[in-house]
Amino acid sequence: MTIVPAPEQITFSCSCPTGNLGRVCDHSAALGHAVAERLAGAASVLLTARGMSARELAALLRDRLDGTDLATLPADPDGTVRADQLYSLYAHRPPHQAPPEAVLDTITPITATLDEPPAPCPSAADLEWMTKDAAARARALLAGHATHPHDPLADTVRILATPDGVSRLADAAHATGHDEATLRTMMIGYRHGGPAGAHTALAPTPTPSLTLKRARETIRLSRAFGLGTLDIAEGTLTDTSAGVQVRPGPDGRWYPFTAAGSEWRPAPGACDDPADAYRAARRARASRPTAR
């Protein structure tokens, strides 16, 4: 859309007898002359008619021309530059050059030639392991595969959930203040749902009671049989008779759990629908019917 209207976009309308016949009357002509006189002294009125103020146009130009060399533009004696010249510069600016793709060296690790560091520094083997883990994390971030929330606790559980991470379970328990059994449960939650799954395994996310009641009703309506009671307690939805539980997570999804003795074990199948999460918990529970 251009700022200045085309001739066919200008129409006249008046309630006088001549205007009612669809002709340009004296009133419309007078109004047209008044508008033309106003535009001659304040052309920015056209911007207002198009839904943009002069200040908004100036901000738009600053954003569009950020980093562009303006020295080649002729300036008026007062130092101003005409808007049409700025637009011309923007239209003919050089194409944006994308940064070169990062090349990650996966053949020769930088830790291959490290000497054994003095105590109490980590060993060379630990430094090599941490470097490989950081590289894998960087690749996930570059590929957009990283999930949130990724705070220090979730990051610790992420490391524990790697093939070599369980050997560091005792150190992680000492560093985090959580016992090894809790960290193992969080590791299962991480494998099923990433950082959010790990946090949900530790504790359900605080959720309004109304949201929990709606989720309970959704699950109740989805069940083929109305057997068992779905209780709301400590922020969870628990079907004690079936040995299953559904918890809200920090990512807005619902996470299934199954009874494992006096504890609750994370199960696969986290999703946006609490009824689907409940069915996932029932499937996981049915796959090990003798577990109590």
C-alpha positions, 0 to 999 in steps of 0.5 A: 500500500502506498502512502499517497492514495491513487485517484481512483481511491478518492471519493466524494460524498455529500448530503446536498442535492448535487451530492445525492446525484453522485456529482462533485458539489461545492461542499466536496470541492471546498473540502478537497481544497482544504485537505490539499492545503493541509497536506501541503504544510503537514504531509504526515497527515497521510501517515495518520490516515494509513494508520501510522504516525511520523514517530512510528515511521522514524522508528521503523526506518531506524530498525530497517537501516540499522548497520547501514552506511548513510554517508552516501545520502545527500542531506538538506542544509539542516542535516535531515534526509528525505524519507524517500531516499532512506527507503531507496537505500533500504530497498537497494541494501546488500543482501544479508550474509548468513554466518558460516555454519559451525563445524564441530570436530568429532574426531580429535577430542581436545582432551586427548593430550591433557596431562593428569591435573593435580589434586583436587582437580578432576582427573583427565578421564573426568575432564574428557567425559565432561567435555564430551557431555558438553559437546553433546549438549551443544549439538542438541542446543544447535539442533533445537532438541534441548528441552526445558526447564534445564536448571542445575538439578535437572542438568545433574539428573541428565548427566546421571541418566547417561550410560556412564552417569550412574557411577557418579550417583553417590557424588550427585547425592552429596552435591544435591542433598537428595538421596540416591533413591530419589535421584534414581526416580528422577533419572527414570522421569528424565528418560521419559520426559526430559527435565520436566519429567525429572522435576515431576518425579521429584514433586508435582508442579503446584496447580490450581485446585480447579485445574485438578478438578477439571482434569479429574472429571476428564479422566472420569468421563474417559473411563469405560467403567466407573470403578475406583476413586480418583482422589486429589491429594498433594497436587496429584490425581491418584487411583489407589485401587488401580495403583496409578497416579497422574501428576501435572508437570512444569511444562503444562503436560500430565505425567503418568506414574505407577505404584511401586511399593510405597513409592510412585515410579514414573511411566512413559506417556506424558501428554497434554490430555490428563485422560491420555496420561491416565491410560498410559499409567494403566498400560504401564501398570498392566505390564507388571501386574505382580509389582506392588 
